[in-house]
Amino acid sequence: MEEKQIKKFKMKKEYEMDDSFRSYYITGAIGGFRNPYDFRLAFYNIDTTKFILDTQEFKEDENLTEEERFDKLKNTEMSHKILCEIIMSEQAVREIYTFLGKELEELEKLKK
């Protein structure tokens, strides 16, 4: 009996920017699987300006003791502004994981 040869091919990909496309510079991300199907990843920026201004104010307050300054510092909030969220399938998460791993490896090689 003769075996059939299965032909394989790679589909060409075409990328184009959607009209609603936006770029963000981010400082962090939060998220994870919230159900067995969707992975949600939200990207945020930390507002360090407000934090610095708030802390500078009570550092300069001569009426505060060191303990009061410390209490104010530990209770000062640092705002994290969430810019966007992406929702993806498990397969997309795996592809991004592989892609980011390769990119980080290449970056490490360049740094050496």
Secondary structure, DSSP 4 states (H G I P E B T S, - for coil): -PPPPPP-----------TT------SEEEEEESSSS-EEEEEEEE-HHHHHHHHHHHHS-TTS-HHHHHHHHHH----EEEEEEEEE-HHHHHHHHHHHHHHHHHHHHHH-
